[in-house]
Amino acid sequence: IRVICRFRPINKREIEEGSDPNGATEFLTFPDEYTIDLKSWNGRSAQNFVFDQVFADPNTTQESIYDLAARESIEDITKGYNATIFAYGQTGAGKSFTMFGAGLNDTKLRGIIPRACSHIFNHIANDNQGTEYTIKCSFLEIYKEIIRDLLNPSANNLKVRESPSKGVWVEGLSEQYVSCEQDVFNLLMQGEKARAVSSTSMNATSSRSHSLFILTLHQKSKDGSTKEAKLNLADLAGSEKVGKTGATGETLEEAKKINQSLSALGNCINALTKSKRGHIPYRDSRLTHVLRESLGGNCKTTLLIACSPHIFNLEETISTLLFGKRAKTIKNNVRVNKQRSVEELLQIIENFKNEVLANKRYIKQLEIELEKLVGPDWKNQLKLTDPNLIAAAASAISTTKTDTTSIGNSMSEFKGDDDDSKLNEESDPIAIAEARVAAQLDREALVIQIDELKEELTNAQSETRLAISRLKEIENIRSEKDNLYQSNTAKYEFQISQSLIELELLKNENQSIKQSIETSNIKITNLQQELDQAAILNQQSILRERELNSARQEIEKLNALLMSQKLTDINNDNRTNTNNINSDEIANSAIISKLENLTTVVNELAASEKQSLLTRSTSANLQLSSTSSTTSTTKIPSSTTTTSTTKTPSTTTS
């Protein structure tokens, strides 16, 4: 595992705690760009930390971080290796800034994840080998030991699955295919909106969950071979001290789960660094289970540890450095995730066959040379089972002044020219013994080599059988396709013939339609002319209508003037009549009051007169009854009564 260390600038909280705002703590020194020296502090002895790269300068650019920490991993992805980059450190140490940056569209401040995506698409754009690329992405978070899909928030509490063939994967996690850099950025922004974030005393935007962005790159070459590599980019939540962060309530519960998962990660790394590996507790946490291949598996892993240079956080910084030091000792078993094509397998088998044939010819030539040197019974003589003979041969080899290189040259000559390589019984015995020992050693080496070749041949034969079975499957598929093609060809030919007949009918219909269209065009031309004339007439009628409207308006104005004049006259007459009526009413009221007064007077006079008449009549009747009166005396009252009676009604009537 590669380990990269980065120190961030001193923040506002650390400045408030004291110390030089422009410098690091005096307990940390950096002899070179790979080493950190820690002086003895708080009962701790002095220590030395060596990593693959140390960025002690707080002003280190994002581009420099990417070039030294991540570029190599992205190049490995394009070659077919799995790779993982994850950031570890205390809360507020700059992990999210390193992985995501300040903005996806800010070319200077964007982090490792957007730069890695740009790097991959630039590689694809510059590839001229005709390779077919397929990229799919997933984005998840581990919040309080629950896996959530950030691209599909409805998918909650997902399960981690594992198999020998497929490895480790998250069941139900959505995968989105992308075709350009902007598609990846859109997925990142979508996932970041759904991620759990809150504010603490140590970090205003503290991540409350571990996030993992997974990019799978599939490559298919022209020869049919395929490579598939997986890139894991993890931004881990930071370890917290509750006394510093001031977490309470739900934030406190989140901090407990974060520290628990990071402790499980540390336990896994401790178990992996032991000389005698026992049980590795991957399943103690969702985080370690998901990152199992990255810790001791088939993956090239880069650990980026983020630290603070201030003495206020020195305890957490030392803990982070110790974590990185332990992780540096882990060895992963990586391999290219490549599946060879049938053509490649057949070529490998052919190469093995040619190599075996060449070795057989070489062995045959050696046997001929040995038979010339020792005789037909050379196999029994070269067994060298007698201990005395073996000791004598060894003594002869040690005391001879013949250079061992000359023996090698002579053995190489045995493989070539027959005339120069002959040794007979009359030669020097020491040379014969040396030749026998060298031949025996060469023979044993050849036997070992032959065994290895046989094993390779056996493997090649098994691969050949597999390739033949695959070829048979391909042949069956081809035959099925041919049969389907033939059946479809007959059907298509019949359909084509029917289509030709229909086409001929359509041509005839088209001709008649053309004629109808021409007739319609003539009618349309005539109608257009009529429409033009109608438009002219309509224009004239509009002008006349306008004139009539203006005349109507003038008439209405005149009528309005006349009506206003008439109303004025009528109002004047009404006023005069009203005055006359009022005066008449007043006169009539006076007359009526006078008449009422006269009536009252007349009635009073009539009543008094009537009373006097009654008195007079009573006195007259009394006189008549006593004495007889003359006729003349009787007439006078009656005449008077008549006259009075007559006047009273006449007066009342008038």
Beta strands, then each sheet from edge to edge (+ up, - down):
strand 1: 2-7
strand 2: 28-29
strand 3: 35-38
strand 4: 47-50
strand 5: 53-55
strand 6: 83-89
strand 7: 132-143
strand 8: 146-149
strand 9: 156-163
strand 10: 167-171
strand 11: 176-178
strand 12: 197-198
strand 13: 206-207
strand 14: 210-220
strand 15: 226-235
strand 16: 300-307
strand 17: 338-339
sheet 1: 5+ 1+ 16+ 6+ 15+ 14- 7+ 8- 9+ 10-
sheet 2: 5+ 1+ 16+ 6+ 15+ 17-
sheet 3: 5+ 1+ 16+ 6+ 15+ 14- 7+ 11-
sheet 4: 2+ 3- 4+
sheet 5: 12+ 13-
end
